[in-house]
Amino acid sequence: MKRLMLSLTILSLYLFGCTANEENVEPVEPVGESIESNLFSLTVTAPSSSVQAGEDFEVTGTLKYNGEKPIELGHAQPPILLSIDEQGGGQEDMIVETEMSPGEELVIKSTFNLTEQGTYSLRGATTTLTVDGEYIEGAGYEELMDEAPAKFHSHVKSVLAIEPVQITVE
């Protein structure tokens, strides 16, 4: 009898404890942006639109090949650049070739830590991309065209760039 009462008590605590905790937890929705060109899509996501000052958070960039046959993708390393208001990694000037099959993805992850409260812009863009030696038709690069010298416009037109995602640091 004692064993039955103890089991019922533990079960009750477990059930009520879980219910109480679930009511107080607000789900965290990831935020991000995507853009597509004729052969590729670029998606950049962050865990939330709001982060705590001084805490690490990871941003993911995914480049997906939507074509129908295998290709040789030319790109700098890394192929996706992620930054938050000028904080972020650079790229190597050397072009590398990556074989890609239909539906294949290249995924890049970067960790950020913002220490001051405020609103920041998360940006993501590919490096200049070529398929089998030819520049691709990019998308979302219009803002970059204004900043680039005319001699680099053909390079910039082969970039995929998302609209900035706002991240609030509390």
N, C-alpha and C positions, 0 to 999 in steps of 0.2 A: 504494500500500500504506500509506504514511504517513497519507494522508487517511482511509482505512478505519479504521485503528487510532485515530486522533484522534476520529473520529465515534463509534466504539464506546466509547471512554473517556468522552466527554462524555455519551453516552446512559446509560452505567452510573452515572456520578455523579448525573445527573438522577434516574434511577429510585431509586437507593439513598438519595439525599438527600431525596427526597419521602417515601419510606417512613419514614425515620427521623423526619422532622418530624411526619408524621401520627400516629405512635405517641405522641408527647409532647404533643400538643395535646388538651386536654379540651374537649369541646363546651360552649358556654355556652347554657343554656336560658333563654329569656325567662320571666318570671313575670307573673301577672296575675289578675284577677278579672273576672267578668261577672255581670250581672243583667238580667232581662227583665221588662217589664210587658206589658200587652195590645197596645201598639202599637210599643214601642221596646225596643232592647237597648243596654246601656252596657257597654263593655269598656275596661279600663285595663290597660296592660302596661308593664313595665320590662324592660330588657335582661337583667337577672339579679337573683337574690335577694341577691347579694353584690357590692359595689362597693368601689373603693379610695378612701380618704379623699383629698379634694382634687381628685378627677377628676370632670369633667362627665359626666352621663349623662342620657339623654332618656327621658321618660315620655310615652306616647301614650294619649289618651282618644278613643274612637270611639263616637258615638251613631248607631245605625242605625234607620231607619224601616222597620217590618215590616208596615205596613198595605197595603191593596189599591188605594187611590186617592190622587191627589195631595192635599196638605194645605198649610195655612199654619201653620207652627210658630212660636209665640211664645216667646221666651226672652231672657234678659239676655245681655250680651256679655262674655266668651265663654260659650257654652252649657254647657261642661263646666269644672268647677273641679278642678284637680289640686293636691294639697298633700302635704307630708311633715312631720309633726309641726309644724303651724302655719306652715311655710314654703310660700309659694305665692302666686299672683296673686289679686287680688280681682276683682270684677265691677262693671260699670256698672249703675246702677239703671234705666236706660232699657230698655224692652222693644223688641226688633226682631222683625220677621216674616221668616221664611225659607220659601220654597216648597220642599217636599220631595216627591219621587216615590217610589213603592214601591222598597225596596232601597237608597235613597240614604243616604249616610253623611256626618256632620259629624265632622271629625278635628281635634283640638287636640293640639299638642305643647308640652311644657314641659321646660326644661333645669334640672337641679338639681346642686348641688355641696355635698356634706356633708363637713365638714372634721374632725369628731370621730368617733372609733370608737364603735361601739355599734349598737343595733338600733332602727330607726325604722319608723313606720307610714306607708305610702303610702295616701292616701285619694283617692277620686274620686267626684264627684257632679255631676249636672246642676244647672242653675239651675231655678227654677220653670218648668214647661213647660205651654203651652196649645196645643190643636189647634183651629183655626178659632174661637178666642176662648173655648174651654172648657178648664178644668183637666184634665190627663190623670190617669189612675190610675197613680201611681208605684209604686216598689218599693224596699225596703231602707232606707227613711227612718225607721224606728222610733226609732233612737238620736237622730236629729235632732229628733223630736217632743218628747222629754224636755227638750231645750234651748230649744225655741222657745216664746215666749209664746202663749197660747191663740188670740189673734186672728190668728196666722199659720199655724195648723194646716192650713187649706185650701191654703195655698201649699206647705207642706212635704209634704203628701200627693201633690203632683204632681212630686216629685223622684225620680230614680233615683240610688241610692247603693250603691256596692260595699262588700263587707267589706274592712277594711284588709289590705294586703299588707305583709308584713314584709320590710324591706330591712336587711341587715347591712353596716356600714361597717367595713372592715378597715384 
